[in-house]
Amino acid sequence: MKSKVVLITGGSSGIGKSIALYLKSKGYIVYGTTRSLNKTNDDWGFELLEMDVTKPVTIHNAIELIIAQQGNLDILINNAGIGITGPVEETPYEEITKVFDTNFNGPIHVSKAVLPQMRKQGSGLIINITSIAGYMGLPFRGIYSATKGALDLVTETLRMETKQFGVKIVSLAPGDFATNIAAGRYHAEVFENSPYKDAYSNTLDLINEGVHEGDDPILVAKMVLKIINTANPKPHYRVGTFMQKFSIKLKKYLPDKVFEKLLLNHYKL
């Protein structure tokens, strides 16, 4: 039986690279993507293509290349994303637009580009990497949470619309994992005269601690494989610490003001 073909956006580092290497070790034909091949080395263990999820031409070129080489495309993992922090009031609108273009519009562009091939095959799986942060509005991370929450909702819609074609679509929400996402995250400046200065500075420290002390992203890769091997996958999956996953249940069942108070206490606001 021919190995399944997998495309992973944002495959040159962090969670994407971990998923790519893990699936490759399990016998899958893996293609990862990066915005610039010039900024990477050649020793990947899987094929890396140049693609920018905000530029549809590069998306179509990469997908056409995969189909030309393999004849099919079985699994898409929409992983490419960028972080953003800052008070909503002080975050430049162009940065808000940029993160929505990558985290929300990007996965939609790529999904739209692969769906014709998956319909033709009568099968396919799309896994959208969202975030546990997408289940709640977090202080100074509201824009990021909004991009991931929006992607989660669109995933539910796409899942229902494409079920008739044999395509399965799910979201996978990780918590905090040890990756280099902080290096590419946009931080709104901490202004000395800002009314948010102290609260924002303290929250940045908490966020950075969470990234550096996060779990190994191999746990996300193992969850991806579990989803792939599930005949009828659920709409939503989460992977992270007990408290990260439990926070979603708390938000669902606690009164709004009680949950809000828990967040305010956690972030010392």
N, C-alpha and C positions, 0 to 999 in steps of 0.2 A: 504494500500500500504506500502511495506517495505521501511524503511528509507534508503536513499542513504549512501554508505560507502565512507568515505573520508580519505585519507592518506596525512599528512602534514609533510614534512621533516623540521627539525629544529624547532620542535613544543614546545620546553621547555622554550622559552623566546621570548621577543620582538614581532615582527610582527607575527611570526608563532603561538605563544601562543595566541595572540589576535584573530587570525583567528579561531584557534581551539575552544576556549571558545565561540566565537560568533556563529559558526556553530552548536556547541553542543546545545546551547540555542535555536536554531531554529529546533531542532529535528533530526539532522544528526548523524550518527554513526561515531565518530571521533577517528582516531588513529594519534598520534603525534610521532615524533622520536627525540632521543637525542643520542649523541655519548656515553654517560656513564650514566646509571641509578644510579650508586653509588653516583653521584654528585648532585642528585636531591632529593626532598622530594616526598612523596606519594600522596599528596593532590592536584590533578590536575583537577578533574572533567571530564577528558577524559583519554583514555588509552594511555600510553606512552611506546613506544617500543625502544629497543636499536638498533641503526643503525648508521653506518658511511658511508656517501655517497661516500667516496673514497675506500670503501672495498666492492666489489660486493657480497661476501659471506653473509655479514650482511644484504645487501639489499634483496637478494633472501630469506633469512630466515624470515625476517619481512613480506614480501609480501605473502609467503606461509602460514604463521600463520594467516594473515588477511583473506585470501581466505578460509582456513580451518575453521575458525570461522564463517565467514559471507557468504561464497559461491560466493561472487562477490566483485569487487572493482570498484567503479563508478567514483571517482574523485581523481586525484593526484595533489597536490600543491607542486611544487618544490621550497621550500623557503630557505632551508639551504644555508648559505653563510657566508663568512668572508670578512673583510675589509683589505685594505692594502694602505699605503701612503708612499711617499718618492720620491726623484728624481730618475728617471729611471736609471741613471748612477750609483747611489749609493745603489740601492736596490739589495740585494743578490739574485742570480738566483734561489737558492733553495726555497726562499720565493715566488718568482714569480710562480714557478712550483706548489707550495703548494696551492696558491690561485686559479690557473687555475684548479687544480684537484678538488677543492671543488665547485667553482662557475660555472664552465663550464662542466668539465667531470662528476661531480657528478649528475647533473640533467639528463645528457644523460644516465648514468648508470641506474638511477631509471626509467626513461621513457622506456628504452629498456626492463626492467624487468616487467613493468606492461602492456605493449602493447599486449603481447599474450593473457592475460586475457580479455582485452578490446575488442580485435578482436573476441574472443570467444563469448563475450556478444553481440557483434554488436553495442556497444555504450561505451562511456567513455569521460571524459573531463580531460585534463592536462593544468594546469595553471603554467607557469614558471614565478617566481618573478624575474624580471630584475631590472632595475634602470633607472631613468631619467639621471643619470650620464653616462649610457651606450650609450646615443645618441651623446656624444661629448667627445673629449679628454680634460680632466681638468688638470691643473697644479698640479703635485705631487699626482695625483690620476689616472694617466694614466693606470696603470696595472688593477686596479679595473674596470675602465671604459671599458677596453678591454674585460675583462671576461664577463661583462654584455652585451656589444654590440655583442659579439660573440654568446652568448646564445640567444639573440633576433633574430639573423639571422638564427640560427639553428631551432628556433621555427617556423619561416616562412616555412622552408623546411619541417619539420615534419608535419606541418599542412596540406600541400598539399599532402604529401605522404600517410597520414593516413585517409584522408577524405573519401576514398572509403570504409573504414571499419566502418564508423559511429563514428569515434573518432574525437573530437574537441580539438584543441590545440591553446592556446593563450598566449600572454605575458602580464604581468601586471607590469608596471614600477612605483614604488613609488618614491617620492622625499625624503626630510628629515623628519623622524619621530622620536619621542622620544622613543628610545630603548637603550639597553645595547650593541649595536654593537661596540661602541668605546672600551669597555673592552676587546673584543677579537680581535681587529684590530691589524695587524702588522704595527708598525711604524718604518721605517728606521731611524737609529740614526741620530740626528742632530749633525754633527761633527763641532767642534769649528773652524777647519781650512777649512771647506767646502766652495766652492764658492757659494753654494746654501743656506748657513746657514740662512741668514736674510729672504730671500723670503720663504723658506720652513717653518721656525718658524712662520711667519705671517700667512701662509696658514693653518697650523695646528690649529692655534687659531680660524680661520674662520670656519674650518671644525667642530671642537668641539662645537663651538657655535651653529652651525646648528643642530647638534645631540641633544643637551640639550634643544634647544628651538623649536624642531620639534613638529608637530601635534600629536594628539593621534592616535596610530596605529589602533584603531577601525575603522577609515575611510578606511583603506586598507581592513579590514575584510568585511565591508559593500559593497565595490566594488567587492570583491570575490563573495559574495552572489548574487549581481546583474548579474555577469557573469554567474554563475550557473543557474540562472533563465532566461537567455536569450536563446531563441531557436536556434538562428543562430549568435553566438558571433563574433565580429570583430577580426582581427588578433592581434591588439594592444590596450591596455588600459593604461592610466596613472592616477595617483592619487597623489595630492600634492597641493602646493599653486599655485595661478594664475601665478606668475612669473616663478616658476619651470616648469610648463607645457608650458608657453608661450616661454620659452627659446628654446624649441624644434622647434617651428615655426620660431623663429628668425634665428636659424641656417640654417633652410631650405631655407629661402627667402633672407636673407642678403648676400651680398658678403662675401667671406671667410675672407678677411682681416678686414672687419668691425666687423664681429662677434668675430674674434680673439681679436681685440682691446677692445671690451666690456668685454671679459674674463680677459684680462690683467689689465684693470682698476678695475674690481671687486676684483681681487686678489692682487691689488696694486703691480703689477710686472713691 
